[in-house]
Amino acid sequence: MRIDRRLVGFGLFLVTVGIVMVAIRQGLIPDESARRAWNLWPLLLIGFGLSIILAGRPGAAIGGLITAVTFGAIVGGVAATGSIGPIGLCTGDRGQGTAFAQAGGDLGPTAHVAIEQACGELDITTVAGSTWSLSGVSGDGRSPTVSATALDLRIESGSGGPFEIGDSSAWDIALPRTPAIDLEVTASAGDARLLLAGANLSGVSVVRNAGSIRVDLRDVAGLGSLSLETNAGSATLWLPNRSLTGKLQANAGSIAICLPAGAGLRVATGESVAASNNFAARGLIRNGETWETPGFAGAEVRIELSAEANAASLSLDQPSSCAG
């Protein structure tokens, strides 16, 4: 029987990704060490070099195996922590930046709010009333691009050119609790916190690229729909104590789900690739591609999620993530 070496290498890559993610989640590999996994990249050169030198000779597979394990370790570290190489420079250091001009205004009874930050630190909170505000710092004191009416608010990073991540910045955005807000957030390369207590949300859609995000929906006044996606990033999601339907997607990333006490949860995992979860350890019952808490049908609060994970991990009520 002939074994395809390419499949062996790909299989070893997937196994390494899974082992590293599980080890980080279980505390066997410290987060700080995992965030530096990209420093292993010189081993990729060694693997490629050995593959060339040993081509057609005994031991030719060694280079490919080194490459597969190294790449798997890097992807596993990125997936579990959301830290991806030099993009970690997008820290939005408030002590080093220059304050930009503040902005603000009023929203009507219903409004669409779109926030897109390319690099840095993002804090979104809520305030009473119908007035929003924006403040913060950037490397050169340049403000984000703001377009605002009573029905539509858009806050975006300024263009840094086709090959630039963008100037690192730190934004503080306060959204009003009175209007019904359809909220879209896209954050790339950095850290973000959405603390949405008291918000009246017709919908929430969040995309996290290469970084970490905390989405706290525990005390929202209303919530229609939910969508959360991570790409080479990590997310912690605190769900509200109210019934809802939502969608989660993690690609080379991780999502930690924090469930309110007494709520029923049903998660349909679908066709995920190289994914891991701790649902069985948390007492969920599996039926095909669906997991649910015991007594889900009779729970007063029922939360139904569709979740897709590719080279990623999903965890439920992990103390290290949900304690905050």
Buried (B, 14 or more C-beta within 10 A) or exposed (E): EEEEEEEBBBEBBBBBBBBBBBBBBEEEBEBEEBBBBBEBEEBBEBBBEBBEEBEEEEEBBBBBBBBBBBBBBBBBBBBBBBBBBEBBEBBBBBEEBEEBEEBEBBBEEEBBBBBBBBBBBBBBBBBEEBBBBBBBBBBEEBBBEBEBEBEBBBBBBBEEEEEEBBBBBBBBBBBBBBBBBBBBBBBBBBBBBBBBBBBBBBBBBBBBBBBBBBBBBEBBBBBEBBBBBBBBBBBBBBBBBBBBEBBBBBBBBBBBBBBBEEBBBBBBBEEBEBBBBBBEEBEBBEEEEBBBBEEBEEBEBBBBBBBBBBBBBBBBBBEEBBEE
